[in-house]
Amino acid sequence: MTEILFYITEQAGEGMQTALARRIAEKAWRQSRRIYVHCRDDAHAREVDAAFWAQPATGFLPHDLAADTPMAETPVVVGHGDDPGDHHDVLINLAPEVPDFATRFQRVAEMITGDGPLREAGRARFRFYRDRGFQIQSHRL
């Protein structure tokens, strides 16, 4: 069964969810995992891609946009839509809803920040998983 992990922070502000996603992606990459970062749309995917390149300035996270490269060539792929390609290891969901393909992954990471709309969407995702019998682990940051 898919492992569901919620990362919860009271911190709010523009970019908080993306910064948290980058941190989780880097940790998973260092564990030799393959990561698919699911965004709400193309513009959001491009924002996340740019942020991953920019921060931290001293770090490197090998990633690319799903639209720009064959997904098998990059350990971290940032995309959107209904097809994560051949990625089935770690899903980092930055979309407001649970994607239909979430259960194809071994692990799903969900972020909940202190921003009101993001927090409410996160709570709805939590209920979605709980109501379907998934074991959920929560990590307060």
QUIWO-V653928 format. One line per field, one symbol per residue. phi: phi as a letter, one per 40 degrees, with the letter a starting at -180 (. if undefined). psi: psi as a letter, one per 40 degrees, with the letter a starting at -180 (. if undefined). burial: # if it has 24 or more other C-alpha atoms within 12 Angstrom, else .. Layout:
# QUIWO-V653928
phi = ???
psi = ???
burial = ???
This chain:
# QUIWO-V653928
phi = .ccbbbbbbccbhdgccccccccccccccccgcbbbccbcacccdcccdcccccbcccbbbcaacdcbaccccbcbbbaagcbcgccacbbbcbccbccdcdccccbbbbbbbccdcccccccccdcdcccbgccbbbbcb
psi = ihhhhhhhieiiiheddddddddddddddeefihhhhhididddddddddddddiideihhhiihdeeihdeehdhhhaiaeheaehechhhheieihidedeeidhhhhhhiehdddddddddddddddeeeihhhhhh.
burial = .########.....############.##...########...######.##........######....#..########..##.#############.###.#.########...##.###.##..#......#.....
